[in-house]
Amino acid sequence: MIGNLGDSISIILRKNNFIVRLNHEHKVSNEKEALLAKGAVILDRGKIERIDGKLALSRSFGDFEFKNIINCEPELI
Protein backbone atom coordinates (compact mmCIF):
# COMPACT_ATOMS: atom_id res chain seq x y z
CA MET A 1 0.00 0.00 0.00
CA ILE A 2 1.18 3.50 -0.82
CA GLY A 3 -0.03 6.67 0.88
CA ASN A 4 0.14 9.94 -1.00
CA LEU A 5 -0.55 13.48 0.12
CA GLY A 6 0.39 16.74 -1.57
CA ASP A 7 2.61 17.13 -4.58
CA SER A 8 4.54 13.86 -4.32
CA ILE A 9 4.53 11.28 -7.07
CA SER A 10 5.14 7.55 -6.60
CA ILE A 11 6.61 5.57 -9.49
CA ILE A 12 8.11 2.18 -10.22
CA LEU A 13 10.96 1.95 -12.70
CA ARG A 14 10.97 -1.44 -14.42
CA LYS A 15 14.03 -3.20 -15.81
CA ASN A 16 13.20 -2.09 -19.35
CA ASN A 17 13.21 1.57 -18.18
CA PHE A 18 9.43 1.63 -18.40
CA ILE A 19 8.02 3.97 -15.75
CA VAL A 20 4.76 3.08 -14.01
CA ARG A 21 3.11 5.96 -12.21
CA LEU A 22 1.27 4.79 -9.09
CA ASN A 23 -0.68 7.89 -8.20
CA HIS A 24 -1.60 11.37 -9.37
CA GLU A 25 -0.55 14.73 -8.03
CA HIS A 26 -3.03 16.48 -5.80
CA LYS A 27 -3.29 19.59 -7.92
CA VAL A 28 -6.26 21.91 -7.79
CA SER A 29 -7.07 21.11 -11.43
CA ASN A 30 -7.31 17.37 -10.66
CA GLU A 31 -9.93 17.82 -7.91
CA LYS A 32 -11.59 21.05 -9.01
CA GLU A 33 -15.24 19.94 -8.72
CA ALA A 34 -14.84 18.69 -5.15
CA LEU A 35 -13.04 21.89 -4.12
CA LEU A 36 -15.71 24.12 -5.65
CA ALA A 37 -18.41 22.11 -3.85
CA LYS A 38 -16.63 22.93 -0.56
CA GLY A 39 -16.70 26.66 -1.35
CA ALA A 40 -13.21 27.15 -2.76
CA VAL A 41 -12.49 30.13 -4.96
CA ILE A 42 -10.17 28.94 -7.71
CA LEU A 43 -8.04 31.49 -9.53
CA ASP A 44 -5.91 30.82 -12.58
CA ARG A 45 -2.34 32.02 -12.04
CA GLY A 46 -0.87 31.32 -15.44
CA LYS A 47 -0.61 27.56 -15.97
CA ILE A 48 -1.44 26.69 -12.35
CA GLU A 49 -4.87 27.00 -10.72
CA ARG A 50 -4.76 28.01 -7.06
CA ILE A 51 -7.23 28.08 -4.19
CA ASP A 52 -7.84 31.77 -3.36
CA GLY A 53 -4.90 32.50 -5.64
CA LYS A 54 -2.49 30.99 -3.08
CA LEU A 55 -2.50 27.22 -2.59
CA ALA A 56 -1.84 24.92 -5.58
CA LEU A 57 -2.52 21.64 -3.71
CA SER A 58 -5.86 19.99 -3.06
CA ARG A 59 -4.52 17.72 -0.27
CA SER A 60 -2.01 18.92 2.27
CA PHE A 61 -0.93 18.98 5.92
CA GLY A 62 -0.38 22.25 7.74
CA ASP A 63 -2.21 24.73 5.51
CA PHE A 64 -4.58 25.77 8.30
CA GLU A 65 -5.97 28.75 6.39
CA PHE A 66 -7.60 26.24 4.02
CA LYS A 67 -8.61 23.55 6.55
CA ASN A 68 -12.31 23.70 5.58
CA ILE A 69 -11.54 23.30 1.88
CA ILE A 70 -8.55 21.01 1.35
CA ASN A 71 -8.36 17.37 2.29
CA CYS A 72 -5.66 16.22 4.71
CA GLU A 73 -6.48 12.52 4.28
CA PRO A 74 -3.86 10.72 2.20
CA GLU A 75 -4.84 8.89 -0.95
CA LEU A 76 -4.19 5.19 -0.33
CA ILE A 77 -3.32 2.99 -3.27
Secondary structure by P-SEA (a helix, b strand, c coil): cccccccbbbbbbccccbbbbcccccccccaaaaaaaaccccccccccccccccccccccccccccccccccccccc
